Amino acid sequence: MKHKGIIAGAIGLSLGLAGPAYAQNTEQMLKGTAIGAGAGALVGAVVPGVSTGNGALIGAAGGAAYTALKKNKRYYRDSRGRQYYLNKDGQRVYRR
């Protein structure tokens, strides 16, 4: 029971601290958490000694942390076919 409290605390801490710092939207955060939980539950079912519940909690924390730290860049193409994304000032940054 003590382990579940520690894992739940880690999930809350990763979502609470990492999410707002990188300004991901809620839909992406929940999607990453759900994918991580599913993968963790699968690992928990296969690996001996790890329950599916603990695997899901650990996977959810990992998925949330990965999603929060991932940089979201949407690429566009100009009239010459070169790829670029818009930075926070609205300027084009071309891919090299």
N, C-alpha and C positions, 0 to 999 in steps of 0.2 A: 504494500500500500504506500510505503514511503517513496518508492521509486516512481510511482505514478504522479505523486505530487511534485517531484523534482522535474519530471518530464513536462508536466502541464505548466510549471513555472517557466521552463525554457521556451515553450511555445509562446506563452504570453509575452515573455521578454523579447523574443525575436520579432513578433508582430508589433509590439508596442514601440520598440526602439528603431527598428530598421525600416518599417513601413513609411512613416511620415518623413524620414530623413531623405528618402529618395523619391518621394511623391509619386508612387505607383498608384493607379486607380484601384478601387476596391475589387472590381471584377477580376483583374489580373491577379491580385493577391489571393483571392479565394480560389481561383483556378489553379494556381501553383500549389496552394495548400492541399487542395483535393487530390491533385495528381500525386503529390508526395505521400499523402495518406494511403492512397490506393497501392502505390508501389511498396510502401512500408508494410502494409498488411500482407501483401504477397510474399515479401521477404520473411515476415514473421511466420507465415504458414509453412515455408520451406526450411528455414534454418532452425535446427533444434536448439531449444533453450530460450528462444525469443517468442513470446506470445504474439498473436495477431494484433491484439490491442496495443501492446507496447510498440510493435513495429509500425502501426498506423500513427501513433503519437510522435514517434521519432521521425517518421517520414513526413508528417505534416509540418513539423518544425523545420526540417531541412528544405522542404518545398517552399515554405514561406520565406525563409532566409534567402534562398536562391532567387526567388522572384523579386524580392525587395532590392537585392544587390545588382540584378541584371539591368543593363542600360537599354532602354527602348529607343531605337532609332528607326524612323520610318523613312525609307529611301524613295526618292522620286527620280525621274529622268528629265533632262532638259532637251531642247530641240536637236542637239547633236548626239543624244543617246548616252551622255555621261551621267553617272549616278551621283546624287547628292542627298544630304539631309539638312534640315533647318535646325540651327542651334537656338539657344534660348533668346537670342536677340533677333531672330528671324533671318539671319544671314545664311547663305548657302555654304555648305562645307562639302567639297567634292571628295569622292573616294579615290584613293591613289592606286 
